[in-house]
Amino acid sequence: MTEVKEVATIEYGVRPPMFRPPRYIYYPESDGTPMAETDTHIKLLIYLREALADYFRDDPNVYVAGNLFVYYQEGDPSRVVAPDVFVVKGVPKRDRRIYQVWKEDKGPDVVFELTSRSTQREDLGPKKGIYEMLGVEEYFIFDPLGEYLEPRLVGFRLAEWGYRRIEGEEPLMSRVLGLELRVEGEMLRLVDPATGEGLLTPLEAQEARRMEAEARRRAEQRAAEEAEARRRAEAELERLRAELAHLRGEAA
């Protein structure tokens, strides 16, 4: 927490106290508002957060969060923004109750906002300005229900004089994340360009890994059974050869 130093007021004939207990500023973890507006927005938020967390699961210095308060000015709790999903590279992967830019020594690198008609002014106005000020390299806005944004997915990339809209890229690419962004109906799918496959949530990835492990177990079992069958066939062949040789010896 941040200590706020007070300046004592000296009144005539009154000796100021030598010590005052420090006061601490409280940085709230929630403002009581819902996480997202619709089921579609909530599902997308969870997908993006979990898919990115799973994608970077082996990197200890990539932090992924969703709907978490980001405080960007020490000592002023009103200087706060809550991105739907954001990624920070170069900070330890650990659970946080809030994100304080001055303590982490950097702000988010990529931000996703799942926008709607009721949030468009904030997403394209104050939030965009804050992200630009914080040096967020890439800012992506997705309108899953197609309420106002055309096209429904828009990206901004930080340039020398501020944000520039990303144009001429199909599909849209996050250079920071190394991932493609594809619109599939109301879904914003993250795609690994190296494989051309969409990212899965941890549960989907876990199920896929379980199925792969099961397929591998079956393949190993089949290989073992085939090896045992070959061993038996070779043993039977040797037995027949030995028996034939014995018969020939008797005949001679």
C-alpha positions as CSV (number, residue, x, y, z in Angstrom):
1,M,0.0,0.0,0.0
2,T,1.0,3.6,-0.5
3,E,1.8,5.8,2.4
4,V,0.5,9.3,2.3
5,K,2.6,11.8,4.1
6,E,0.7,14.6,5.9
7,V,2.0,18.1,6.5
8,A,1.3,19.3,10.1
9,T,-0.4,22.6,10.5
10,I,1.3,24.7,13.3
11,E,-1.0,26.8,15.3
12,Y,0.1,29.6,17.7
13,G,0.9,28.1,21.1
14,V,0.3,24.6,19.9
15,R,3.2,22.2,19.5
16,P,2.7,19.9,16.6
17,P,2.9,16.2,17.3
18,M,6.3,14.5,16.7
19,F,4.7,11.5,15.1
20,R,1.4,10.7,13.4
21,P,0.3,7.2,12.4
22,P,0.7,6.7,8.7
23,R,-2.5,6.7,6.6
24,Y,-2.9,4.3,3.7
25,I,-4.7,4.6,0.5
26,Y,-7.2,1.9,-0.3
27,Y,-7.3,0.6,-3.8
28,P,-10.7,-1.3,-4.3
29,E,-10.8,-4.6,-6.1
30,S,-14.3,-4.1,-7.4
31,D,-16.9,-1.4,-8.1
32,G,-19.8,-3.8,-7.8
33,T,-20.7,-3.8,-11.5
34,P,-21.2,-7.0,-13.5
35,M,-18.3,-8.6,-15.2
36,A,-19.8,-8.3,-18.7
37,E,-23.1,-7.3,-20.3
38,T,-24.4,-10.5,-21.9
39,D,-23.7,-14.2,-21.9
40,T,-21.9,-13.8,-25.2
41,H,-19.6,-11.2,-23.7
42,I,-18.9,-13.3,-20.6
43,K,-18.1,-16.4,-22.7
44,L,-15.8,-14.5,-24.9
45,L,-14.0,-12.9,-22.0
46,I,-13.5,-16.2,-20.3
47,Y,-12.3,-17.8,-23.6
48,L,-9.8,-15.1,-24.3
49,R,-8.4,-15.1,-20.8
50,E,-8.2,-18.8,-20.4
51,A,-6.9,-19.5,-24.0
52,L,-4.1,-16.9,-23.6
53,A,-3.3,-18.2,-20.1
54,D,-3.0,-21.8,-21.5
55,Y,-1.0,-20.6,-24.5
56,F,1.6,-18.9,-22.3
57,R,1.4,-21.5,-19.5
58,D,5.1,-22.4,-19.8
59,D,6.4,-18.9,-19.7
60,P,6.8,-17.7,-16.1
61,N,7.0,-14.1,-17.1
62,V,3.7,-13.6,-19.0
63,Y,0.7,-12.5,-17.0
64,V,-2.9,-12.8,-18.3
65,A,-5.9,-11.3,-16.6
66,G,-9.5,-10.4,-17.2
67,N,-11.7,-7.7,-15.7
68,L,-9.0,-6.8,-13.2
69,F,-8.6,-3.2,-11.9
70,V,-5.4,-1.6,-13.3
71,Y,-4.3,1.4,-11.2
72,Y,-1.9,3.6,-13.1
73,Q,-1.2,6.5,-10.8
74,E,0.3,6.0,-7.3
75,G,-1.7,7.6,-4.6
76,D,-4.9,8.2,-6.6
77,P,-7.4,5.3,-6.6
78,S,-9.6,7.2,-9.1
79,R,-6.9,6.6,-11.8
80,V,-8.1,3.1,-12.7
81,V,-9.2,1.2,-15.7
82,A,-10.6,-2.4,-16.0
83,P,-9.7,-4.0,-19.3
84,D,-11.8,-7.0,-20.3
85,V,-8.7,-9.0,-21.0
86,F,-5.0,-7.9,-21.0
87,V,-1.6,-9.5,-21.3
88,V,1.6,-8.3,-19.7
89,K,5.0,-9.6,-20.8
90,G,8.0,-9.4,-18.5
91,V,6.2,-9.6,-15.1
92,P,6.0,-12.7,-12.9
93,K,3.1,-15.1,-13.5
94,R,1.2,-15.0,-10.2
95,D,-2.3,-14.3,-8.9
96,R,-3.1,-10.6,-8.2
97,R,-6.1,-8.9,-6.6
98,I,-5.3,-5.7,-8.5
99,Y,-2.7,-4.5,-10.9
100,Q,-0.6,-1.5,-9.9
101,V,1.5,-0.2,-12.7
102,W,4.1,1.6,-10.5
103,K,4.7,-1.6,-8.5
104,E,5.0,-3.8,-11.6
105,D,7.1,-1.2,-13.4
106,K,5.1,-1.5,-16.6
107,G,1.6,-1.5,-18.0
108,P,-0.2,-4.1,-20.2
109,D,1.2,-4.9,-23.6
110,V,-2.0,-6.0,-25.2
111,V,-5.6,-5.2,-24.3
112,F,-8.9,-6.7,-25.6
113,E,-12.2,-4.9,-25.1
114,L,-15.5,-6.7,-25.9
115,T,-17.6,-3.7,-26.8
116,S,-21.3,-2.9,-27.1
117,R,-23.5,0.0,-27.9
118,S,-23.6,1.0,-24.3
119,T,-19.8,1.0,-23.9
120,Q,-18.7,2.3,-27.3
121,R,-18.0,5.9,-26.1
122,E,-15.8,4.6,-23.3
123,D,-14.0,1.9,-25.4
124,L,-13.2,4.3,-28.2
125,G,-12.7,7.4,-26.0
126,P,-11.4,7.4,-22.4
127,K,-10.1,3.8,-22.4
128,K,-8.4,4.2,-25.7
129,G,-6.7,7.3,-24.4
130,I,-5.6,5.6,-21.2
131,Y,-4.2,2.6,-23.0
132,E,-2.3,5.0,-25.3
133,M,-0.9,6.9,-22.4
134,L,0.2,3.7,-20.6
135,G,2.0,2.5,-23.7
136,V,-0.2,-0.5,-24.5
137,E,1.3,-1.7,-27.7
138,E,-1.8,-3.2,-29.2
139,Y,-5.5,-2.5,-28.5
140,F,-8.2,-4.7,-30.0
141,I,-11.9,-3.9,-29.9
142,F,-14.5,-6.6,-30.8
143,D,-18.2,-6.0,-31.1
144,P,-19.6,-9.6,-31.0
145,L,-23.2,-8.7,-31.5
146,G,-22.5,-6.3,-34.3
147,E,-24.3,-3.4,-32.5
148,Y,-22.3,-0.6,-33.9
149,L,-18.7,-1.4,-35.0
150,E,-18.0,-2.1,-38.7
151,P,-16.0,-4.2,-39.1
152,R,-16.8,-5.8,-35.8
153,L,-13.1,-6.3,-35.0
154,V,-10.8,-3.3,-35.0
155,G,-7.2,-3.1,-33.9
156,F,-4.8,-0.2,-33.0
157,R,-1.1,-0.4,-32.8
158,L,1.1,2.1,-31.0
159,A,3.2,4.3,-33.2
160,E,5.5,7.3,-32.6
161,W,2.6,9.8,-32.3
162,G,0.0,7.5,-30.7
163,Y,-2.4,4.8,-31.9
164,R,-2.7,4.0,-35.5
165,R,-5.5,1.8,-36.7
166,I,-4.3,-1.5,-38.1
167,E,-5.4,-1.8,-41.7
168,G,-4.6,-4.0,-44.6
169,E,-4.0,-7.1,-42.5
170,E,-6.2,-10.1,-43.2
171,P,-6.5,-11.9,-40.9
172,L,-5.7,-9.3,-38.2
173,M,-2.5,-10.2,-36.4
174,S,-1.2,-9.4,-32.9
175,R,2.6,-9.0,-33.3
176,V,3.1,-8.9,-29.6
177,L,1.3,-12.2,-29.0
178,G,2.3,-13.8,-32.3
179,L,-1.3,-14.9,-32.8
180,E,-4.0,-14.3,-35.5
181,L,-7.4,-12.9,-34.6
182,R,-10.3,-14.3,-36.6
183,V,-14.0,-13.5,-36.4
184,E,-16.2,-16.6,-36.4
185,G,-19.8,-15.5,-36.1
186,E,-20.0,-14.1,-32.6
187,M,-16.7,-15.7,-31.7
188,L,-13.3,-14.0,-31.7
189,R,-10.9,-16.9,-32.3
190,L,-7.2,-16.8,-31.5
191,V,-5.2,-18.8,-34.0
192,D,-1.6,-20.0,-33.9
193,P,-0.2,-19.2,-37.3
194,A,2.4,-21.9,-37.0
195,T,-0.3,-24.6,-37.0
196,G,-3.3,-22.8,-38.3
197,E,-5.3,-24.2,-35.3
198,G,-7.4,-22.1,-33.0
199,L,-6.4,-21.8,-29.3
200,L,-8.5,-23.8,-26.9
201,T,-9.5,-23.0,-23.3
202,P,-7.7,-24.9,-20.6
203,L,-10.6,-27.3,-20.3
204,E,-10.7,-27.9,-24.0
205,A,-6.9,-28.3,-24.1
206,Q,-7.0,-30.7,-21.2
207,E,-9.6,-32.8,-22.9
208,A,-7.5,-32.7,-26.1
209,R,-4.4,-33.8,-24.2
210,R,-6.4,-36.6,-22.5
211,M,-7.6,-37.8,-25.9
212,E,-4.0,-37.6,-27.3
213,A,-2.7,-39.6,-24.2
214,E,-5.5,-42.2,-24.7
215,A,-4.6,-42.5,-28.4
216,R,-1.0,-42.8,-27.6
217,R,-1.7,-45.5,-24.9
218,R,-3.8,-47.4,-27.4
219,A,-1.1,-47.2,-30.1
220,E,1.5,-48.4,-27.6
221,Q,-0.8,-51.3,-26.5
222,R,-1.3,-52.2,-30.2
223,A,2.4,-52.1,-30.9
224,A,3.1,-54.3,-27.8
225,E,0.4,-56.8,-29.0
226,E,1.9,-56.8,-32.5
227,A,5.4,-57.4,-31.0
228,E,4.1,-60.2,-28.9
229,A,2.4,-61.8,-31.9
230,R,5.7,-61.6,-33.9
231,R,7.6,-63.1,-31.0
232,R,5.1,-66.0,-30.8
233,A,5.2,-66.5,-34.6
234,E,9.0,-66.5,-34.6
235,A,9.0,-69.0,-31.7
236,E,6.6,-71.2,-33.6
237,L,8.7,-71.0,-36.7
238,E,11.8,-72.0,-34.8
239,R,9.9,-74.9,-33.2
240,L,8.8,-76.1,-36.7
241,R,12.3,-75.8,-38.1
242,A,13.7,-77.8,-35.2
243,E,11.0,-80.5,-35.6
244,L,11.7,-80.7,-39.4
245,A,15.4,-81.0,-38.7
246,H,14.7,-83.8,-36.2
247,L,12.6,-85.6,-38.7
248,R,15.2,-85.4,-41.4
249,G,17.8,-86.7,-39.0
250,E,15.6,-89.7,-38.3
251,A,15.0,-90.3,-41.9
252,A,18.7,-90.3,-42.7
